[in-house]
Every structure is written in C-alpha cells, then in structure tokens.
Amino acid sequence: MARRLEGKIAIVTGAGSVAEGIGNGRAAAILFAREGARVLLVDRKREAAEDTLRAIKDEGGEAAVCEADVTVAADCARMVEGAMTRWGRLDILDNNVGIGGGGSVVEVDEAAWERIMRVNVTSMMLASKHAIPAMAAGSGGAIVNISSISALRPKGLTPYSASKGAVIALTKAMAVDHARQGIRVNCIAPGPVFTPMVSGRGMAPELREMRKNASLLKVEGTGWDIGYAALFLVSDEARYITGIVLPVEGGVLLGSPGR
C-alpha cells in the first residue's frame, strides 16, 4: 500500500515545541513525513523546528526548516514562497500556532485580548491567505486548523475560548469560500491533551491525573492523538469531508470528572 501522503507538499506551523517532547505540531509534521509528504517546518524558534527536522530525518523523511512568525503577513508569504521554490507546489497547510489566556471579559486587559486573537486567529488567516493561491494553482489541497474544546465548552478561559470559537467560524467560512478551488478546510478541537506546552507549566501530578480521568475513556491524550487526526483530515481518505469540527478529547464533552 502506498503511503497516504506520497508526493504531497505540506507546511506545518508551530512545528517545533516549547520544550522536549511531542506537541500537536511536531506530531503532525513527523506523521506527515512518515506517510510520504515533504514538510516545511515553520516555527518562530529555529532550534525548536530543527529538533523536529532531526526526528524526521532519523526516520528517512524529507523536511526543511523555516523560521517565521505567522502573525506577520510577510513571514507567511515567505514561508509559502519557500515551499514553492523548494518543491514546486503546495498541498497541505496545518495551522498549529496558539497561546492560552484566562479570565473573564472584566478581568482581561485589552492588550492581552488582542495578542491572543492575533496569535490564535489572525495567524491562521494570514497563513491561509498566502497558502490558498498556491494550492489553487495546483490541484487543490487541504487545510487543518487547530481549535479547542474550550470553544465548545467554555470554562474560565474567556479570551482563549473566544479565539478558538473564531477558529471554528473561520474554518467553516474558508470551507465555503474555497471548495470550488478544490480546497478542503477542517478543524480539530483537542481536549486536555498532555503536551510540552502543558508540562512546561509545571503541572502537579494530581492535576494531571484529574485531567486524564475527566475523559470517559480515562486515558491521557497526547500530541500524537491530534497529529493522527490531522493526518486523516489532510489525506485523500477524507476527500469528502470539509467544514467539520472534529473533537479529539476522549469523551470529555459528554462527561465530567464526577461521572
């Protein structure tokens, strides 16, 4: 059986990791390469993307690093140009960049609100703005945006929830706008997965256990779970799927820690 992304060219933003381990972007990039794609690894920190590059090369995959800030339009244009110059086409965009933010609308300050929106939403708009014409010039493509179940079940993280809700709306609008160009756009809503971004905050073992048990399955999600969902959505196996929100959360939305 041919590998699922054989011959495809992919850009993964947030392809590094804030600490050692496997985050959502790094997992997606490794899996895409494992399945035959050539991957441009985009991250604001070159050394983080280079760690992902080494993991891919160790498995015999092909990838390259692009240091870029996807909240900057010129950097998004440059990353797409880099993929096109190197490989001649673009088939996949996986938008992983995001930051957290807590509090209510009363508590959050305006600068923090605007930063969260720019990093979590505007970055995806800018990356897509430059990627879509390149995809349309070929045979179409697939885009995956990373949202969160916080958009579906808010709880004390109002700026973050609002931004991730905007990602869902953006995904659906883009799916409508670009279907005739052969471009599918879908969204993943991760649950409380344990990634380097989470572990880097020094989570206490008892809180980690509580997060795990919040799911109906009573298992801890990881970046690999989000990466495998992204792999499916960008593959031809999902050719009849666009505009969806796929929760990857072990049943958290159906249950609660006390259930």
Secondary structure by P-SEA (a helix, b strand, c coil): cccccccbbbbbcccccccccccaaaaaaaaaaaaccccccccccaaaaaaaaaaaaaacccccccccccccaaaaaaaaaaaaaacccccbbbbccccccccccccccaaaaaaaaaaccaaaaaaaaaaaaaaaacccbbbbbbbcccccccccaaaaaaaaaaaaaaaaaaaaacccccbbbbbbbbcccccaaaaaacccaaaaaaaaacccccccccaaaaaaaaaaaaccccccccbbbbbcccccccccccc
